[in-house]
């Protein structure tokens, strides 16, 4: 469709011209039906994303040293969360504990999944209100196309790595996103109704006919006589107060919301009764903060820092302790522009960012007041996140990403409007349908790329660690033994004590500083009780004798001189100054649990390490752990002659290790000289294939990739480029793959290339072929460098040979650049 008018001359909402058939003219009922359709689409988005979040949800406690464990514990205790207290979230997660399935931690995790799905649904509804400023549909094809930008924006936001990672464990950020999305929807819905009322009044005085809206996107202004804007403002102010009971970053969008409301309607400022209602509505949800002083009469925060006084209450809810991260940089956090670029690019992709920038321009041209609202909200959030110097800054970008998604929707809607403005209806419809299908690849690609990165559905290492502590059969059932560790570890034990009643006999003593833990050990032993540590403690080995009891360190005032009995194996193996007098071996499907008993025959002068390995007939590893005895806490130089020492190891199988039978080998050696003081083969262990999804941090490789390469998933790799290599030496490289289908195989080529791209060394190895679908496969390879290789910089690349790949995917990847030093 050709026209001579500029895009700014096209009104936001057009009255249909006389060429529209009478039977096609929308009615108020049709308008309500279309609004109902948006709710149906929003509900479908909620169900879809909730199912996906549920599938990737952590099954219980997932991490030791973050806020998720704190929330899971305080949910059962109704304790006080860290500043700013989060009363709304605390009440919600307490209600979740009454669900009849899963453990308490899982139920609390569910709140995040539900909040995230709700945020996606309301983001779609808010985006619809933004895209409505471009065009309105009056037939089926138009109804589908006009919803596509909002739908795509919601899906892109839903599958962004940062947001998705917070939807699968107990955290506050998805609820914050939900509250922000609902607030934006409320305000945009209010202003849309005000705008309709203004347009309706204007059309009664001077009807305007537009020739520039395509036939399938024409519509009529509908009656809004039953709309009461001041009642809606009371609801908006109530919701603003509710947001403040959750997270203080909510206040960042309040100035923009106020300016937006005043740009549409200022009449309420002259109505004292309405202002009073708004003030009361804002203050009412703030009463939720009374949760803190009420619960403060019987409990405190998990670290005991909350003071139930007026001053302590105000400091807590205002978060004064965190202002240091704005005024100073106590954690020395330095980030450059490339970090922030990658953060946004990984969330939206470069094309998505381009569309969002286009939306920034388009919404300004079509609805300047909505543009001002979103721009001011975005600017406030950006100023905050760019000046707030904390380690986990990524999660504070979630409101920014949500606002970016709205601009993204506006950008796509602008392209849709432009297509119908510049082309004939038929060609524009075909182009828009093809474009919408192509754009679906964007959220699909994000889903594919991020699923494995955020999936915590099989992350049970922290749960098993805590269960080992509180259920160990060697723990005394009486005598009030004390467990001493840092706060995160004690929170884990207290979680099991509170929710399952396990380990109730243990007194937990949280002390983050080493001198406080050592003083706690002295006090407990002086009281005649048993003392256990969760981690090594400097200086304790010089005062006391140590042994490992499961995952704990038993501190004994005197060495154990009586030979223990009851072990299944008694090898009596000599390790030059120490004798391995017994051991127990207990393989599981994920690791091997080993308990060794040493007898110290003489004073040991060297600081030795103990190595536990699983090796097959070809010398391939399935597991390895090298550390000092007694959980790295009892160096051999501190061992006392004549004492017996219990030494436990829980050695996880390497993800992707070749399934089969392996020999368990224990070695004691000097890490400095490499001298071996003894070695013994203890038994055979069967290692199963790795087929279950594994959390990215448990893959056992230093570089996580998780992308498709030549039709198979490249999970990650190990390549050390910190030190230069000498010509003639080998470059050790570990590759971790995941095969999507049974029997799939590929040839993997590793190459070393110079700056001109010439291959100077290579190795080819076969991966897969015999395993089942979803199996991880680990390759440990070595690329020999030529002895005559000149000094310089060289690139290491991996190439996948054979098979078919999807469009826009690759078969090769550069792993890193290494330096070769002259001999």
C-alpha positions in Angstrom: 0.0 0.0 0.0 1.5 3.2 -1.1 1.0 6.6 0.7 2.6 9.9 0.8 2.1 10.5 4.5 4.8 9.8 7.0 4.5 7.2 9.7 4.0 9.9 12.4 0.8 11.0 10.6 -0.9 7.7 11.2 -3.1 7.8 14.3 -2.6 5.2 17.0 -6.1 3.9 16.7 -8.0 4.2 13.5 -11.7 4.4 12.7 -12.6 2.1 9.8 -13.3 3.7 6.5 -16.4 3.0 4.4 -14.7 0.3 2.4 -14.8 -2.1 5.4 -17.9 -4.4 5.1 -20.5 -3.7 7.8 -20.5 -7.3 9.0 -16.7 -7.0 9.7 -17.0 -4.0 12.0 -15.9 -5.1 15.5 -18.3 -4.7 18.3 -17.7 -4.1 22.0 -18.4 -7.8 22.5 -15.8 -8.7 19.9 -13.4 -6.5 21.8 -14.0 -8.3 25.0 -13.6 -11.6 23.1 -10.2 -10.5 21.9 -9.2 -9.4 25.4 -10.3 -12.9 26.6 -8.1 -14.4 23.8 -5.1 -12.6 25.3 -5.9 -14.1 28.7 -6.1 -17.5 27.1 -2.7 -17.0 25.4 -1.2 -15.8 28.6 -2.6 -18.8 30.5 -1.1 -21.1 27.8 2.3 -19.4 28.2 2.0 -19.9 32.0 1.3 -23.6 31.6 4.0 -24.1 29.0 6.8 -22.3 30.9 5.8 -23.7 34.2 6.0 -27.3 32.8 9.5 -26.5 31.5 10.6 -24.8 34.8 9.2 -27.7 36.7 11.1 -30.2 34.5 14.4 -28.3 35.3 13.6 -27.6 39.0 16.1 -28.5 41.7 14.7 -31.5 43.6 15.8 -30.2 47.0 18.6 -28.1 48.4 21.0 -27.2 45.6 23.7 -24.9 47.0 25.5 -24.3 50.2 26.6 -20.8 50.1 23.8 -18.7 48.6 20.5 -17.4 49.6 18.4 -20.3 48.3 19.5 -22.5 51.3 18.7 -19.7 53.7 15.1 -19.3 52.3 14.5 -23.1 52.4 15.5 -23.2 56.1 13.7 -20.1 57.2 10.5 -21.3 55.5 10.2 -24.1 58.0 11.3 -22.0 60.9 9.5 -18.8 59.9 12.7 -17.0 60.7 13.7 -13.6 59.4 15.4 -13.3 56.0 18.5 -11.2 55.4 17.9 -7.5 54.7 15.5 -6.2 53.6 13.5 -9.0 55.3 11.3 -10.0 52.3 8.1 -10.4 54.4 5.9 -11.1 51.3 8.2 -13.8 50.0 8.7 -15.3 53.5 5.0 -15.7 54.0 4.5 -17.2 50.5 7.3 -19.8 51.0 5.9 -20.7 54.4 2.5 -21.4 52.8 4.3 -23.5 50.2 5.6 -25.8 52.9 2.1 -27.1 53.4 2.0 -28.7 50.0 1.6 -32.5 50.2 4.5 -33.5 47.9 8.3 -33.2 47.8 10.4 -32.0 50.7 10.4 -28.5 52.1 13.2 -27.3 49.8 11.4 -28.6 46.7 8.2 -26.8 47.8 10.0 -23.6 48.2 11.7 -24.0 44.8 8.2 -24.3 43.4 7.4 -20.8 44.4 10.2 -19.6 42.0 8.9 -21.7 39.2 5.3 -20.4 39.6 6.4 -16.8 39.9 8.6 -17.1 36.8 5.7 -18.6 34.8 3.4 -15.8 36.1 6.0 -13.2 35.1 6.1 -14.6 31.5 2.3 -14.5 31.2 2.0 -11.0 32.5 4.9 -9.8 30.4 2.9 -11.1 27.4 -0.2 -9.1 28.5 1.9 -6.0 29.1 3.5 -6.4 25.7 0.1 -6.7 24.1 -0.8 -3.3 25.5 2.4 -1.9 24.0 1.9 -3.5 20.6 -1.8 -2.4 20.4 -0.4 1.1 19.7 0.6 -0.2 16.2 -2.4 -1.9 14.9 -5.6 -3.9 15.7 -6.8 -7.0 13.9 -10.3 -7.8 12.8 -9.9 -11.3 11.2 -8.2 -14.5 12.2 -4.9 -14.0 10.4 -4.6 -10.5 11.8 -5.4 -11.7 15.3 -2.6 -14.2 15.1 -0.1 -11.8 13.6 -0.8 -9.0 16.1 -0.1 -11.3 19.0 3.1 -12.7 17.6 5.4 -9.9 18.8 4.2 -10.1 22.4 4.3 -13.9 22.3 7.9 -14.0 20.9 9.0 -11.4 23.5 7.6 -13.4 26.3 9.3 -16.6 25.1 12.6 -14.9 24.6 12.5 -13.6 28.2 11.3 -16.9 29.5 14.3 -18.8 28.1 17.0 -16.3 28.9 19.7 -18.0 30.9 19.8 -15.5 33.8 16.0 -15.5 34.3 15.6 -19.3 33.8 18.4 -20.0 36.3 16.4 -18.2 39.0 13.2 -20.1 38.2 14.6 -23.5 39.2 15.6 -22.8 42.8 14.5 -20.8 45.9 15.3 -17.2 45.1 13.5 -13.8 45.2 14.1 -12.6 41.7 11.4 -14.4 39.8 8.8 -13.1 42.2 10.3 -9.6 41.7 9.9 -10.1 37.9 6.3 -11.2 38.4 5.4 -8.2 40.5 7.1 -5.9 38.0 5.3 -7.4 35.0 2.0 -7.2 36.8 2.6 -3.5 37.8 3.5 -2.6 34.2 0.4 -4.4 32.9 -1.8 -2.5 35.4 -0.4 0.9 34.5 -0.4 0.3 30.8 -4.0 -1.1 31.0 -5.1 2.0 33.0 -3.5 4.4 30.5 -4.9 2.4 27.5 -8.4 2.8 28.9 -7.8 6.5 29.5 -6.6 6.8 26.0 -9.6 5.1 24.6 -11.9 7.4 26.5 -10.1 10.4 25.2 -10.2 9.0 21.6 -13.9 8.2 22.0 -14.7 11.7 23.1 -12.6 13.1 20.3 -14.3 11.0 17.7 -17.7 12.2 18.8 -16.6 15.7 18.1 -14.5 15.2 14.9 -14.4 11.7 13.5 -11.2 10.9 11.8 -10.8 8.5 8.9 -7.5 6.9 8.2 -6.5 5.4 4.9 -3.3 3.9 6.2 -4.3 0.9 8.4 -4.5 -2.4 6.5 -7.9 -4.0 6.2 -7.1 -6.9 8.5 -5.8 -4.5 11.2 -8.7 -2.0 11.3 -10.8 -1.5 14.3 -13.3 0.7 16.1 -13.1 2.6 19.4 -15.2 0.9 22.0 -17.2 2.3 24.9 -15.4 2.7 28.2 -18.1 4.5 30.0 -17.9 1.9 32.9 -14.2 2.6 33.4 -13.5 4.3 36.7 -9.8 5.5 36.5 -9.5 6.6 40.1 -10.5 3.2 41.4 -7.8 1.6 39.2 -5.3 4.1 40.6 -6.1 2.9 44.1 -5.4 -0.7 43.0 -2.1 0.5 41.4 -1.0 2.2 44.6 -1.9 -0.9 46.6 0.2 -3.0 44.3 3.1 -0.5 44.6 3.0 -0.9 48.4 3.0 -4.7 47.9 6.1 -4.5 45.7 7.9 -2.7 48.5 7.3 -5.6 50.8 9.4 -7.8 48.6 12.5 -6.1 47.1 13.7 -2.6 47.4 14.7 -2.4 43.7 10.9 -2.0 43.1 11.3 1.7 43.9 13.4 2.2 40.8 10.3 2.2 38.6 8.0 4.3 40.8 9.1 7.7 39.5 8.4 6.6 35.9 5.0 5.2 36.9 4.1 8.5 38.6 5.1 10.5 35.6 3.2 8.2 33.3 0.0 8.5 35.4 0.3 12.3 35.6 0.8 12.5 31.9 -2.7 11.0 31.4 -4.7 12.2 34.3 -4.1 14.8 37.0 -7.6 15.4 38.1 -7.2 13.0 41.1 -4.8 15.5 42.6 -7.7 17.8 43.3 -9.7 15.1 45.0 -8.7 14.7 48.7 -10.8 11.6 49.2 -9.2 9.8 46.3 -5.7 10.8 47.5 -6.5 9.5 51.0 -7.7 6.2 49.5 -4.5 5.9 47.5 -2.4 6.6 50.5 -4.2 4.0 52.6 -4.0 1.5 49.8 -0.2 2.1 49.5 0.3 1.8 53.3 -1.9 -1.3 53.8 0.4 -4.0 52.3 3.4 -2.4 54.2 1.8 -3.9 57.3 3.4 -7.1 56.1 6.6 -5.7 57.6 5.1 -6.3 61.0 6.1 -9.9 60.3 9.7 -9.0 61.4 9.1 -7.6 64.9 6.4 -10.2 65.5 8.7 -13.1 64.6 11.6 -11.3 66.1 10.1 -11.9 69.6 10.7 -15.7 69.2 13.5 -16.0 66.6 16.0 -14.0 64.5 17.8 -14.2 61.2 19.8 -17.4 60.6 23.1 -15.6 61.4 21.5 -13.9 64.5 22.3 -10.4 63.2 18.7 -9.1 63.3 18.1 -6.9 66.3 14.4 -6.6 67.3 14.6 -3.0 68.2 13.2 0.1 66.4 16.6 1.0 65.1 17.4 -2.6 64.2 14.1 -3.0 62.4 14.6 0.2 60.3 18.2 -0.7 59.4 17.1 -4.1 58.4 14.2 -3.1 56.1 16.2 -0.2 54.6 19.1 -2.5 53.8 21.7 0.0 55.1 24.3 -2.7 55.3 24.2 -3.0 51.5 24.8 0.7 50.6 28.5 0.0 50.8 28.2 -1.9 47.4 27.1 1.4 45.8 29.4 3.8 47.6 32.4 1.5 47.6 33.7 -1.7 46.0 34.5 -4.0 48.9 34.6 -7.2 46.7 36.8 -5.5 44.0 34.3 -6.2 41.3 35.5 -4.8 37.9 33.5 -5.4 34.7 34.1 -3.9 31.3 31.7 -3.2 28.5 32.3 -6.6 26.9 30.9 -8.3 30.0 27.6 -6.3 29.8 27.4 -6.8 26.1 27.7 -10.6 26.5 25.1 -10.5 29.3 22.5 -8.9 27.0 23.6 -10.8 23.9 23.2 -14.1 25.7 19.7 -13.1 26.8 18.3 -11.6 23.6 20.9 -12.6 20.9 22.3 -9.8 18.8 19.3 -9.8 16.5 17.0 -9.5 19.5 19.0 -6.5 20.7 18.6 -4.9 17.3 14.9 -5.5 17.3 14.7 -4.0 20.8 16.5 -0.9 19.6 14.1 -0.7 16.8 11.3 -0.9 19.3 12.8 1.9 21.2 12.4 4.1 18.2 9.1 2.7 17.1 7.3 3.2 20.4 8.5 6.7 20.6 6.9 7.5 17.2 3.6 5.7 18.0 3.1 6.4 21.8 5.5 8.8 23.4 4.0 8.5 26.9 4.5 4.8 26.9 7.9 5.3 25.5 8.7 7.7 28.3 7.4 5.2 30.9 9.5 2.3 29.6 12.6 4.4 29.0 12.6 5.9 32.5 12.1 2.5 34.0 15.0 1.1 31.9 17.3 4.0 32.7 16.7 3.8 36.4 17.4 0.0 36.5 20.5 0.4 34.3 22.0 3.2 36.5 21.5 0.9 39.5 23.0 -2.3 38.1 25.9 -0.5 36.6 26.8 1.1 40.0 25.9 -1.8 42.3 29.1 -3.8 42.8 28.2 -7.2 44.0 29.4 -10.6 42.8 26.0 -11.8 41.5 25.1 -8.7 39.6 23.5 -10.8 36.8 20.3 -11.5 38.7 19.7 -7.7 39.2 19.5 -7.3 35.5 16.3 -9.3 35.3 14.0 -6.3 35.5 16.1 -4.7 32.8 15.7 -7.7 30.7 12.0 -7.6 31.2 11.8 -4.0 30.0 14.1 -4.9 27.1 11.6 -7.6 26.1 8.8 -5.0 25.9 11.0 -2.9 23.5 11.7 -6.1 21.6 7.9 -6.7 21.2 7.5 -3.1 20.0 10.3 -3.6 17.5 8.6 -6.6 16.0 5.2 -4.8 16.0 6.8 -1.9 14.2 8.2 -4.2 11.5 4.7 -5.7 11.2 3.1 -2.3 10.8 5.8 -1.3 8.3 5.2 -4.4 6.2 1.5 -3.5 5.9 2.2 0.1 5.4 4.6 -0.5 2.5 3.3 -3.6 0.8 0.0 -4.9 -0.4 -2.2 -6.8 2.1 -1.5 -10.2 0.5 2.3 -9.8 0.2 2.5 -8.3 3.7 0.5 -11.1 5.2 2.7 -13.7 3.5 5.9 -11.9 4.6 4.6 -11.5 8.2 3.7 -15.2 8.5 7.1 -16.3 7.2 8.8 -13.7 9.4 6.9 -14.9 12.5 7.9 -18.5 11.8 11.5 -17.6 11.3 11.5 -15.5 14.5 10.3 -18.6 16.5 13.8 -19.9 15.9 15.0 -17.2 18.4 13.3 -18.5 21.6 13.8 -22.1 20.4 17.6 -21.5 20.0 17.7 -19.9 23.5 15.8 -22.9 24.9 18.2 -25.3 23.2 21.3 -23.4 24.3 20.3 -22.8 27.9 18.4 -25.9 28.9 21.5 -27.9 30.0 23.1 -24.8 31.6 20.2 -24.2 34.0 18.9 -27.7 34.5 19.1 -28.7 38.2 16.7 -31.6 38.1 19.4 -34.1 38.9 21.5 -31.9 41.2 21.6 -33.9 44.4 25.2 -33.5 45.5 24.4 -31.0 48.3 21.4 -33.0 49.5 23.6 -36.2 49.6 26.3 -34.3 51.5 23.9 -33.1 54.1 22.3 -36.5 54.4 25.7 -38.1 54.9 26.4 -35.7 57.8 23.2 -36.3 59.7 22.7 -40.0 59.0 26.2 -41.4 59.4 26.1 -44.6 61.5 29.3 -43.6 63.4 27.7 -40.5 64.9 26.9 -40.9 68.6 23.2 -40.9 69.4 23.7 -39.4 72.8 26.2 -37.1 74.7 25.2 -34.0 72.7 28.0 -34.0 70.1 28.8 -30.7 68.5 29.2 -29.9 64.8 31.3 -26.8 64.1 31.5 -25.1 60.7 30.6 -22.0 58.7 27.1 -20.7 58.5 26.2 -22.3 55.1 27.1 -25.7 56.3 25.3 -25.3 59.6 22.2 -24.1 57.7 22.2 -27.3 55.7 22.4 -29.5 58.8 19.7 -27.4 60.5 17.5 -27.9 57.4 17.6 -31.7 57.9 17.1 -31.4 61.6 14.1 -29.1 61.2 12.4 -30.7 58.3 13.2 -34.4 58.6 14.3 -34.7 62.2 17.7 -36.2 61.1 20.7 -35.6 63.3 18.7 -34.0 66.1 21.4 -35.0 68.6 23.9 -32.7 67.0 24.5 -29.2 68.3 25.3 -27.0 65.4 27.8 -24.1 66.0 28.2 -21.6 63.2 31.5 -19.7 63.1 32.8 -18.2 59.9 36.2 -17.2 61.3 38.9 -19.8 62.0 39.8 -18.5 65.4 36.2 -18.7 66.5 35.9 -22.3 65.2 39.1 -23.3 67.1 37.8 -21.7 70.3 34.5 -23.6 69.8 36.5 -26.9 69.5 38.4 -26.2 72.7 35.2 -25.4 74.6 33.4 -28.5 73.4 36.3 -30.8 74.2 36.7 -29.2 77.6 33.1 -30.0 78.3 33.8 -33.7 77.7 31.8 -33.8 74.5 32.7 -35.0 71.0 33.6 -32.3 68.5 33.2 -32.6 64.7 34.4 -30.2 62.0 33.0 -29.8 58.5 36.2 -28.5 57.0 40.0 -28.2 57.6 41.0 -25.9 60.4 44.5 -24.4 60.6 46.2 -25.2 63.9 43.8 -27.9 65.1 46.1 -30.7 64.0 48.9 -29.6 66.3 46.6 -29.7 69.4 44.4 -32.7 68.7 44.3 -36.0 66.8 42.0 -36.1 63.8 40.0 -38.8 61.9 37.4 -38.7 59.2 33.9 -40.0 60.0 32.0 -39.9 56.8 32.1 -36.3 55.5 33.1 -35.0 59.0 36.3 -34.5 60.9 36.4 -36.0 64.3 38.6 -34.0 66.7 39.9 -36.2 69.6 41.9 -34.9 72.6 44.1 -38.0 72.5 45.3 -40.2 69.7 43.4 -43.4 69.0 45.7 -46.2 70.1 43.3 -49.2 70.0 43.3 -51.1 66.7 39.8 -50.8 65.2 37.9 -54.0 64.2 35.0 -54.9 61.9 36.5 -53.8 58.5 35.7 -56.0 55.5 39.3 -55.9 54.2 42.5 -56.1 56.1 45.4 -55.7 53.6 48.1 -54.8 56.1 49.9 -52.9 53.3 53.1 -51.0 54.0 53.3 -47.3 52.9 56.8 -46.5 54.3 56.1 -45.2 57.8 52.4 -46.0 57.7 50.4 -49.2 57.3 47.0 -49.6 55.7 45.5 -52.0 58.2 41.9 -52.0 56.9 39.3 -50.6 54.5 35.7 -50.6 53.5 34.6 -50.2 50.0 31.0 -49.2 49.0 30.3 -48.4 45.3 27.2 -46.6 44.4 25.7 -45.6 41.0 27.4 -42.2 41.1 30.6 -42.6 43.1 32.7 -44.9 45.2 32.8 -44.5 49.0 36.0 -45.6 50.7 37.1 -45.7 54.3 40.8 -46.4 55.0 42.4 -47.1 58.4 46.1 -46.1 58.8 48.4 -47.1 61.5 51.3 -44.7 62.0 54.5 -46.8 62.5 57.0 -43.9 62.7 57.2 -40.1 62.5 56.6 -39.0 58.9 58.8 -36.1 57.8 57.2 -35.4 54.4 53.8 -33.9 53.7 52.2 -36.7 51.6 49.1 -36.9 49.5 46.8 -39.9 49.1 45.5 -40.6 45.5 42.4 -42.7 44.8 42.0 -43.8 41.2 39.7 -46.0 39.2 41.6 -47.4 36.2 40.6 -49.9 33.5 42.8 -52.3 31.6 43.7 -49.6 29.1 44.8 -47.2 31.8 41.7 -44.9 31.3 40.4 -43.1 34.4 36.8 -43.3 35.7 37.5 -41.4 38.9 40.4 -39.7 40.7 40.9 -37.8 43.9 44.2 -36.5 45.3 44.4 -34.8 48.7 45.8 -34.8 52.1 44.4 -37.4 54.5 41.3 -36.9 56.6 39.4 -34.6 54.2 42.6 -32.5 53.6 42.7 -31.6 57.3 45.4 -33.9 58.8 48.9 -33.6 57.1 51.1 -36.7 57.5 53.7 -34.5 59.2 51.3 -34.1 62.1 50.6 -37.8 62.6 51.5 -39.3 65.9 53.5 -42.5 66.1 51.3 -45.4 67.2 47.9 -43.8 66.5 45.2 -45.2 64.2 43.6 -42.8 61.7 40.3 -43.2 59.9 40.4 -41.6 56.4 37.3 -41.4 54.2 36.8 -40.6 50.6 33.8 -40.1 48.4 35.1 -40.1 44.9 32.6 -39.3 42.2 32.7 -41.0 38.8 33.9 -38.8 36.0 30.9 -37.8 33.8 31.3 -39.5 30.5 33.7 -42.2 31.7 33.6 -45.4 29.6 31.2 -47.8 31.3 32.8 -51.1 32.5 34.9 -52.6 35.2 37.7 -50.6 36.9 40.4 -51.3 39.4 40.5 -49.2 42.6 44.0 -48.1 43.3 45.3 -46.2 46.4 48.7 -44.4 46.3 50.6 -42.4 48.8 53.2 -40.0 47.3 55.1 -36.8 47.8 53.6 -34.1 45.5 56.9 -32.2 45.3 59.2 -34.9 44.2 56.7 -37.4 42.9 58.2 -40.2 45.1 55.7 -43.0 45.7 55.7 -44.4 49.3 53.2 -47.2 48.6 50.5 -48.3 46.2 47.8 -51.0 46.6 45.0 -52.3 44.4 41.9 -52.6 46.6 39.2 -54.1 44.5 37.1 -53.8 41.4 34.3 -51.4 40.8 31.7 -51.4 38.0 31.1 -47.9 36.5 27.8 -47.4 34.7 27.1 -45.2 31.6 26.4 -41.5 32.3 22.9 -40.9 30.8 21.1 -38.6 33.3 21.2 -34.8 32.9 24.1 -33.4 34.9 24.2 -29.9 36.3 26.8 -27.9 34.4 29.0 -27.3 37.5 29.2 -31.1 38.1 30.4 -32.0 34.5 34.0 -32.2 35.7 35.5 -29.9 33.0 36.8 -26.4 33.5 35.3 -24.9 30.3 31.5 -25.3 29.9 30.2 -25.1 26.3 26.9 -26.9 26.0 26.3 -26.3 22.4 25.6 -28.4 19.3 28.7 -29.2 17.2 28.2 -31.3 14.2 25.0 -32.9 15.3 26.1 -33.8 18.8 26.3 -31.8 22.0 29.7 -30.5 23.0 29.4 -30.2 26.8 32.8 -28.8 27.6 36.6 -29.3 27.7 39.8 -29.0 29.6 42.8 -27.2 28.0 45.6 -25.6 30.0 47.0 -22.6 28.3 48.4 -20.8 31.3 52.0 -22.0 30.8 53.9 -22.2 27.5 54.6 -25.6 25.9 57.9 -26.8 24.5 58.3 -28.2 21.0 58.0 -32.0 20.9 55.7 -32.2 24.0 52.1 -33.3 24.0 49.1 -31.0 24.7 46.6 -32.8 27.0 43.0 -32.1 26.0 39.8 -33.5 27.6 36.6 -33.3 25.6 33.1 -34.1 26.9 30.3 -35.0 24.5 26.7 -36.0 24.8 25.3 -38.3 22.1 21.6 -37.6 21.3 20.8 -41.0 19.7 21.6 -44.6 20.2 24.7 -45.8 18.3 25.6 -42.3 16.9 29.3 -41.9 16.2 31.5 -39.1 15.0 35.1 -38.6 14.1 36.6 -35.8 16.3 39.6 -34.0 14.9 41.8 -31.8 17.2 44.1 -29.5 15.3 46.8 -26.9 16.2 47.1 -24.1 13.6 49.4 -21.2 13.2 48.3 -17.6 12.6 47.9 -18.3 8.9 45.5 -21.2 9.5 48.0 -23.9 8.5 47.6 -27.1 10.5 50.9 -28.0 12.2 49.6 -30.9 14.4 46.4 -32.9 14.6 44.8 -36.0 16.1 41.6 -37.8 15.1 39.6 -40.0 17.5 36.2 -41.7 17.3 33.5 -40.8 19.7 30.3 -42.8 20.4 29.1 -45.8 18.4 28.0 -48.1 21.2 26.2 -46.0 23.8 22.6 -45.2 24.2 20.8 -41.9 23.6 21.7 -39.1 26.0 25.0 -40.8 27.1 28.0 -38.6 28.0 31.3 -39.6 26.5 34.6 -38.3 27.8 37.7 -38.2 25.6 41.2 -37.7 27.0 43.5 -36.9 24.1 47.0 -35.5 23.5 48.2 -33.6 20.5 52.0 -34.1 19.9 53.7 -30.9 18.9 56.5 -31.2 16.2 60.0 -31.0 17.7 61.0 -28.3 15.1 58.0 -26.1 15.9 58.9 -22.4 16.1 58.0 -20.3 19.1 54.8 -18.3 18.9 51.1 -18.4 19.4 48.9 -21.2 18.1 45.2 -22.0 18.1 43.7 -25.3 19.2 40.5 -26.2 17.4 38.1 -29.1 17.5 36.3 -30.3 14.4 33.4 -32.8 14.1 33.5 -34.9 11.0 30.4 -36.5 9.4 26.7 -36.2 10.0 24.3 -33.5 9.2 23.8 -30.2 11.0 21.0 -27.8 11.5 21.1 -24.4 9.7 23.2 -21.7 11.4 25.1 -24.4 13.4 28.8 -25.2 13.2 31.0 -28.2 13.1 34.1 -26.6 14.6 35.2 -24.5 17.5 38.3 -22.8 18.7 39.2 -24.1 22.2 41.9 -21.6 23.0 45.3 -20.2 22.1 48.5 -21.5 23.5 52.1 -20.4 23.5 55.0 -22.4 22.3 58.3 -21.3 23.9 61.7 -21.7 22.2 63.9 -24.5 23.5 
